[in-house]
Amino acid sequence: MSSPQPIMEGRPGLTGAADAASTVHVRDLESLARIDLAPLAPRIDREGLYPEAVLRAAGAAGAFRYHLASQNPAGTTDIAAAVDAMAVLSAECMSTGFCAWCQDACAWYVENSANEALKREVLPGLSRGELLGGTGLSNPMKHFSGIENLKLSARPVSGGFVVNGMLPWVSNLGEDHYFAAIFQVEGGDGRAVMALIHCSDEGFSLEPCKEFTALEGTRTFGCRFKDVFVPEDRVLADPVAPFIRRIRSGFILLQMGMGLGVVEGCIRDIRESGQSLSHVNCYLDVQAEDLETSVQDARAALRVLAETPFDESRDYFREVLQLRLAGSELALKASQAAMLHAGARGYLAHAPAQRRLRESYFVAIVTPAIKHIRKELAKLEAA
Ligand SMILES: Cc1cc2nc3c(=O)[nH]c(=O)nc-3n(C[C@H](O)[C@H](O)[C@H](O)COP(=O)(O)OP(=O)(O)OC[C@H]3O[C@@H](n4cnc5c(N)ncnc54)[C@H](O)[C@@H]3O)c2cc1C
């Protein structure tokens, strides 16, 4: 059995990285999650250990390429398989599952762009976990839903754009990571443009966030742009609006991997509690079997929707949002049930139940949050 070494101690910083890939053996994803990731979960959660070695090994095991037809050996856009892989990680540690989603989303944008150079030079590395990346799309997603203004603006210059502004939270970042951002072009037609940013770009800086109550190990930073030159060859979409319509359902469906993984972890915790407490836990409202049925239903719905991720129709998008909402609600229900089944043991600082409770709230607040989804659904109903 390998004993993975953390490459990043404590609160996320930018120094001290060792060779991550060398610390975790290549394994299939299930063993990677169970043997290498599970023991690290409390440290990732409480000490802010960034699971870089696990992420790189997950990439080597193929976890980040299922949804990328150009990288998937089967040649298909298999969102359901990408969700399964993310769920395997999330069932042990949802911080790692969220980093996997960030990675998947970043690669998803490149795959669906018309930027052949990035597809050639960056996408294969992202799909194998050799390059790591994130996504700064919460603010634009909220912007397109009329919730807030775009936080980045850009001045067109010869050969590209000069970008300024600040994104408060972007995860799975580091000095050598990529992430996607969207900025409002000043003047002209007021269009927005999406591009791939590298964290070492001149004028760009990562600012530490205040300590989080969960997801602490996700290397989440504030992203400050001070006259950052973004060359045209890093542009993913210009204008961005049609591109967002194309990628948004995949973006949202992929997030199901976090919620389903947390629920599956909760089911395991409930069964474990039942080994000594079933004589009293049987009086609780929510049992493992109820959650299992819900997970099966959600997976079945996901498989159907995952067949047509590029469907831009209103009805399809409504179903995607409804499933994502159900995923958030199920994660909240399952984690509360797991806490009640665990009792006092679940309240211990290292207990999975209290960690999953905090993780499940992230499923419900990460963009699109429950309130955001409900706003979108109301808009679709009214149209
Ligand atoms: C741990 C963590 C990781 C995240 N990772 C990512 C990521 O990888 N990519 C990404 O795009 N988004 C990320 N987010 C943002 C997330 O997806 C949501 O957009 C965010 O939580 C705000 O959503 P909300 O529904 O609370 O916003 P609302 O309630 O609608 O509004 C909150 C708004 O208030 C402002 N605000 C509130 N508190 C602060 C603060 N402390 N500092 C600055 N502004 C503040 C911001 O403008 C924010 O958008 C992350 C958030 C957290 C907590």
The ligand as an ORCA input file, in Angstrom:
! r2SCAN-3c Opt
* xyz 0 1
  C     -14.934     27.365     -1.158
  C     -15.467     28.042     -2.389
  C     -14.928     27.727     -3.611
  C     -15.396     28.360     -4.763
  N     -14.829     28.068     -5.955
  C     -15.224     28.721     -7.075
  C     -14.614     28.480     -8.329
  O     -13.747     27.628     -8.477
  N     -15.010     29.224     -9.385
  C     -15.982     30.176     -9.281
  O     -16.283     30.842    -10.271
  N     -16.612     30.394     -8.113
  C     -16.267     29.710     -7.014
  N     -16.898     29.940     -5.816
  C     -18.062     30.850     -5.795
  C     -19.380     30.072     -5.716
  O     -19.622     29.299     -6.851
  C     -20.546     31.065     -5.576
  O     -20.626     31.888     -6.695
  C     -20.328     31.927     -4.377
  O     -20.348     31.081     -3.257
  C     -21.312     33.075     -4.272
  O     -22.573     32.618     -4.552
  P     -23.807     33.148     -3.751
  O     -24.988     32.398     -4.261
  O     -23.482     33.149     -2.300
  O     -23.894     34.621     -4.259
  P     -24.936     35.748     -3.833
  O     -25.539     35.449     -2.524
  O     -25.828     35.993     -4.979
  O     -23.997     37.002     -3.739
  C     -22.842     36.961     -3.066
  C     -21.998     38.072     -3.697
  O     -21.584     38.928     -2.651
  C     -20.250     39.250     -2.832
  N     -19.492     38.712     -1.687
  C     -20.003     38.118     -0.610
  N     -19.028     37.762      0.244
  C     -17.875     38.128     -0.318
  C     -16.509     38.002      0.061
  N     -16.125     37.452      1.224
  N     -15.583     38.472     -0.766
  C     -15.946     39.047     -1.930
  N     -17.198     39.181     -2.328
  C     -18.174     38.729     -1.547
  C     -19.836     38.664     -4.152
  O     -20.041     39.600     -5.156
  C     -20.768     37.514     -4.329
  O     -20.943     37.129     -5.662
  C     -16.449     29.320     -4.655
  C     -17.001     29.624     -3.418
  C     -16.511     29.001     -2.289
  C     -17.135     29.348     -0.961
*
